[in-house]
């Protein structure tokens, strides 16, 4: 499986240059059966990464451009009266797909954002009193612009918590940017991406993730990290049990991505900013809005080995 994961990373790396860690985090999120939020400035490659992930996983996907006038029915679907049959006929919306690419999700209103809550948590949607299952697997890969950008609506905590990970891409390094200047076209490279993993291989990796061992000492370290968020006055609220389980699950996935069958503290530290950055709140309500500074406070405030 290690060779397979490396091949997927290298394949996406032909489209998104110089972002190996971000690519591995994104792959880890989907292999862990989670939804992914990609946040950064416009033009940084968020949508390119989302399309690349959908392509290499070989899944059916639909892209929706979120705008301020988008309505819940535009995502979920709507019933239209069929005159020939004298009955209403449900027309599924774009959410009925394996991968929903929600582009600039925070440019739509909270009402429309909330239309995805049930889909992301339960893998189903309830429309007009009837519950309809979504295809399996079902992933949401969403992009969003920083809240400092005009025309954005902040995602509520309940919506953010549905995303297993949130990552940022950042500016390209000089080598990657030079290749872009010299004519590399990510859009053309994206068209050439082929599926690199099968459904059976995905399930095999997930079985390996479930079998990853976490020692008592590792779990002690994890619990100290969680306890710190719940007791320190720097945080407006601590990490929930669901968030704590998400952190452990992602650490196990990161271990498998790097060819190990056991978790080490570095696995927790590697995924912690992406798993907790959108789940922690600053008690002072000032400073770093991304939450990454809060994660640094936790990591710096808790020793790997208890005193």
C-alpha positions as CSV (number, residue, x, y, z in Angstrom):
1,X,0.0,0.0,0.0
2,X,2.9,2.3,0.6
3,X,3.8,2.3,-3.1
4,X,0.2,3.0,-4.0
5,X,0.0,6.0,-1.7
6,X,3.3,7.3,-3.0
7,X,2.1,7.0,-6.6
8,X,-1.1,8.9,-5.7
9,X,0.9,11.7,-4.1
10,X,3.3,11.9,-7.0
11,X,0.4,11.9,-9.5
12,X,-1.3,14.9,-7.8
13,X,2.1,16.5,-7.4
14,X,2.3,16.9,-11.2
15,X,-0.7,19.2,-10.9
16,X,0.0,21.0,-7.6
17,X,3.8,21.5,-7.4
18,X,5.8,21.7,-4.2
19,X,2.9,20.8,-1.9
20,X,3.7,17.2,-0.8
21,X,2.5,17.6,2.8
22,X,-0.7,19.3,1.8
23,X,-1.4,16.5,-0.7
24,X,-0.7,13.8,1.8
25,X,-3.0,15.5,4.3
26,X,-5.8,15.7,1.7
27,X,-5.3,12.0,0.8
28,X,-5.3,11.1,4.5
29,X,-8.6,12.9,4.9
30,X,-10.4,11.0,2.1
31,X,-8.8,7.7,3.1
32,X,-10.1,8.3,6.6
33,X,-13.6,8.7,5.1
34,X,-13.8,12.4,6.0
35,X,-14.8,15.6,4.3
36,X,-12.1,18.1,3.4
37,X,-12.1,21.9,3.6
38,X,-9.4,23.8,1.7
39,X,-9.0,27.4,2.7
40,X,-6.7,30.0,1.1
41,X,-6.6,33.1,-1.0
42,X,-8.1,33.1,-4.6
43,X,-5.7,31.7,-7.2
44,X,-3.7,29.4,-4.9
45,X,-4.8,26.1,-6.4
46,X,-7.7,25.1,-4.1
47,X,-10.0,24.1,-6.9
48,X,-7.2,22.4,-8.8
49,X,-6.4,20.2,-5.8
50,X,-10.1,19.3,-5.4
51,X,-10.4,18.2,-9.0
52,X,-7.2,16.3,-8.8
53,X,-8.4,14.3,-5.8
54,X,-11.6,13.4,-7.5
55,X,-9.8,12.3,-10.6
56,X,-7.2,10.0,-8.9
57,X,-9.9,8.4,-6.8
58,X,-11.9,7.6,-9.9
59,X,-15.2,8.8,-8.4
60,X,-18.1,10.6,-10.0
61,X,-18.1,14.2,-9.0
62,X,-20.1,17.4,-9.4
63,X,-18.8,20.9,-9.0
64,X,-21.1,23.6,-7.5
65,X,-20.1,27.3,-7.5
66,X,-21.5,28.7,-4.3
67,X,-22.8,32.2,-4.6
68,X,-24.9,34.5,-2.4
69,X,-28.1,33.7,-4.4
70,X,-27.7,29.9,-4.2
71,X,-30.7,28.2,-2.5
72,X,-30.9,24.9,-0.7
73,X,-33.0,23.4,-3.4
74,X,-30.2,24.2,-5.9
75,X,-28.1,21.7,-4.0
76,X,-30.6,19.1,-2.8
77,X,-33.1,19.0,-5.6
78,X,-36.7,19.9,-6.1
79,X,-40.0,18.2,-7.0
80,X,-41.6,19.3,-10.2
81,X,-45.2,18.6,-11.3
82,X,-45.4,16.1,-14.1
83,X,-48.6,16.9,-16.0
84,X,-48.5,13.6,-18.0
85,X,-48.5,11.6,-14.8
86,X,-50.5,14.1,-12.7
87,X,-47.9,13.8,-9.9
88,X,-44.8,15.5,-8.5
89,X,-41.5,14.1,-9.7
90,X,-38.3,14.6,-7.7
91,X,-35.3,15.9,-9.6
92,X,-32.1,15.2,-7.7
93,X,-29.7,18.1,-7.1
94,X,-25.9,18.0,-7.5
95,X,-25.5,16.6,-4.0
96,X,-26.4,13.2,-5.4
97,X,-22.9,12.3,-6.4
98,X,-19.9,10.5,-4.9
99,X,-17.8,13.7,-4.6
100,X,-19.3,17.1,-4.3
101,X,-16.8,19.9,-5.1
102,X,-18.3,22.9,-3.2
103,X,-16.3,25.8,-4.6
104,X,-16.1,28.9,-2.4
105,X,-18.6,27.5,0.1
106,X,-18.5,30.5,2.3
107,X,-19.8,32.8,-0.4
108,X,-23.3,31.5,0.1
109,X,-25.7,32.3,3.0
110,X,-25.8,30.2,6.2
111,X,-29.2,28.9,5.2
112,X,-27.8,27.3,2.1
113,X,-24.6,26.2,3.9
114,X,-26.8,24.3,6.4
115,X,-28.4,22.3,3.6
116,X,-25.2,20.1,3.6
117,X,-25.3,19.3,7.3
118,X,-27.4,16.1,7.1
119,X,-25.6,15.0,3.9
120,X,-22.2,15.3,5.4
121,X,-23.1,13.6,8.7
122,X,-25.6,11.0,7.7
123,X,-25.0,10.3,4.0
124,X,-28.6,11.2,3.2
125,X,-30.8,14.2,2.6
126,X,-34.4,14.9,3.7
127,X,-36.4,16.7,1.1
128,X,-40.2,17.4,1.3
129,X,-40.7,14.9,4.1
130,X,-38.8,12.0,2.4
131,X,-35.3,10.8,3.2
132,X,-33.1,9.9,0.3
133,X,-29.8,8.1,0.6
134,X,-26.7,9.5,-1.2
135,X,-24.3,7.4,-3.3
136,X,-21.5,5.7,-1.4
137,X,-18.8,6.7,-0.9
138,X,-19.8,10.3,-0.4
139,X,-17.3,13.1,0.1
140,X,-17.5,16.9,0.2
141,X,-14.3,18.7,-0.9
142,X,-15.0,22.3,-0.2
143,X,-12.9,25.4,-0.8
144,X,-13.3,28.7,0.9
145,X,-11.7,32.1,0.9
146,X,-10.4,33.8,4.1
147,X,-13.1,35.7,6.0
148,X,-11.2,38.9,5.4
149,X,-12.3,38.7,1.7
150,X,-15.4,40.6,0.8
151,X,-18.7,38.8,0.3
152,X,-18.0,35.9,2.6
153,X,-20.2,34.3,5.3
154,X,-18.4,32.5,8.1
155,X,-19.3,28.8,8.4
156,X,-21.0,28.0,11.7
157,X,-19.2,25.7,14.2
158,X,-21.7,22.9,13.5
159,X,-20.8,23.1,9.8
160,X,-17.0,23.3,10.4
161,X,-17.2,20.3,12.7
162,X,-18.5,18.2,9.8
163,X,-15.1,18.6,8.0
164,X,-12.6,16.1,9.2
165,X,-9.7,18.3,8.1
166,X,-9.1,21.9,7.0
167,X,-5.9,22.7,5.1
168,X,-4.2,25.7,3.6
169,X,-2.0,25.6,0.5
170,X,0.1,28.8,0.8
171,X,2.2,30.4,-1.9
172,X,4.3,28.1,-4.2
173,X,8.0,27.7,-3.5
174,X,10.4,29.5,-6.0
175,X,11.1,26.2,-8.0
176,X,7.4,25.4,-8.5
177,X,6.6,29.0,-9.4
178,X,9.4,29.1,-12.0
179,X,8.0,26.0,-13.7
180,X,4.7,27.8,-13.9
181,X,6.4,30.8,-15.5
182,X,8.1,28.5,-18.0
183,X,4.8,27.2,-19.3
184,X,3.6,24.4,-17.1
185,X,-0.2,24.4,-17.4
186,X,-1.9,22.8,-14.3
187,X,-5.2,22.6,-16.2
188,X,-3.7,20.5,-18.9
189,X,-2.0,18.3,-16.4
190,X,-5.3,17.9,-14.6
191,X,-6.9,16.5,-17.8
192,X,-4.2,13.9,-18.0
193,X,-4.7,12.5,-14.4
194,X,-6.1,9.0,-14.4
195,X,-7.7,7.0,-11.6
196,X,-4.9,5.6,-9.5
197,X,-6.8,3.6,-6.9
198,X,-9.7,1.1,-6.8
199,X,-12.6,0.8,-4.4
200,X,-11.2,-2.5,-3.2
201,X,-7.8,-0.8,-2.5
202,X,-9.5,2.0,-0.6
203,X,-11.3,-0.5,1.6
204,X,-8.0,-2.4,2.2
205,X,-6.3,0.8,3.3
206,X,-9.2,1.5,5.7
207,X,-8.9,-1.9,7.2
208,X,-5.2,-1.2,7.8
209,X,-6.1,2.1,9.4
210,X,-8.5,0.3,11.8
211,X,-5.8,-2.1,12.7
212,X,-3.2,0.5,13.6
213,X,-2.0,0.3,17.2
214,X,-1.9,3.1,19.7
215,X,0.1,2.4,22.8
216,X,-1.0,3.4,26.3
217,X,1.7,6.0,26.4
218,X,0.5,7.5,23.1
219,X,-3.1,7.6,24.4
220,X,-1.9,9.3,27.6
221,X,-0.3,12.0,25.4
222,X,-3.4,12.4,23.4
223,X,-5.6,12.8,26.5
224,X,-3.2,15.4,28.0
225,X,-3.6,17.4,24.7
226,X,-7.4,17.2,24.9
227,X,-7.4,18.1,28.6
228,X,-5.3,21.2,28.0
229,X,-7.9,22.5,25.5
230,X,-10.7,22.0,28.1
231,X,-9.0,23.5,31.1
232,X,-6.8,26.3,29.7
233,X,-8.3,29.8,29.9
234,X,-6.9,30.6,26.5
235,X,-9.8,28.6,24.8
236,X,-13.4,29.5,24.7
237,X,-14.3,25.8,24.6
238,X,-12.4,22.6,24.7
239,X,-12.2,19.8,22.2
240,X,-15.3,17.6,22.0
241,X,-15.2,13.7,22.1
242,X,-16.0,13.6,18.4
243,X,-13.1,16.0,17.7
244,X,-10.8,13.9,19.9
245,X,-11.7,10.7,18.0
246,X,-11.2,12.5,14.7
247,X,-7.6,13.4,15.9
248,X,-6.8,9.8,16.8
249,X,-8.3,8.5,13.5
250,X,-6.3,11.0,11.4
251,X,-3.1,10.1,13.3
252,X,-3.7,6.5,12.5
253,X,-4.3,7.3,8.9
254,X,-1.1,9.4,8.8
255,X,0.8,6.5,10.2
256,X,-0.5,4.2,7.4
257,X,0.3,6.8,4.7
258,X,3.9,6.7,6.0
259,X,4.1,2.9,6.1
260,X,3.7,2.2,9.8
261,X,1.2,0.0,11.7
262,X,1.5,2.0,15.0
263,X,1.0,5.7,15.9
264,X,3.9,7.8,17.2
265,X,3.6,11.3,18.7
266,X,4.8,12.9,15.5
267,X,1.7,11.5,13.7
268,X,-0.6,13.4,16.1
269,X,1.6,16.6,15.8
270,X,1.5,16.4,12.0
271,X,-2.3,16.2,11.6
272,X,-3.3,18.3,14.6
273,X,-3.3,21.7,12.9
274,X,-5.6,20.4,10.2
275,X,-7.9,18.5,12.5
276,X,-8.1,21.0,15.3
277,X,-7.5,24.4,13.7
278,X,-11.2,24.8,12.9
279,X,-12.5,23.2,16.1
280,X,-10.8,25.4,18.7
281,X,-12.0,28.9,19.8
282,X,-9.9,31.7,21.2
283,X,-11.3,32.9,24.6
284,X,-10.0,36.4,23.9
285,X,-11.8,36.5,20.5
286,X,-8.7,38.2,19.0
287,X,-5.6,37.2,17.2
288,X,-5.2,34.3,14.8
289,X,-8.6,33.6,13.2
290,X,-7.4,30.4,11.5
291,X,-6.9,28.6,14.8
292,X,-3.4,27.4,13.9
293,X,-1.9,29.6,16.6
294,X,-4.1,27.9,19.1
295,X,-2.9,24.5,18.1
296,X,0.7,25.7,18.6
297,X,-0.2,26.7,22.1
298,X,-1.5,23.2,22.8
299,X,1.5,21.5,21.3
300,X,3.9,23.8,23.2
301,X,2.0,23.5,26.4
302,X,1.9,19.7,26.7
303,X,5.0,17.5,26.9
304,X,5.1,14.3,25.0
305,X,6.2,12.5,28.1
306,X,4.4,13.3,31.3
307,X,6.5,15.0,34.0
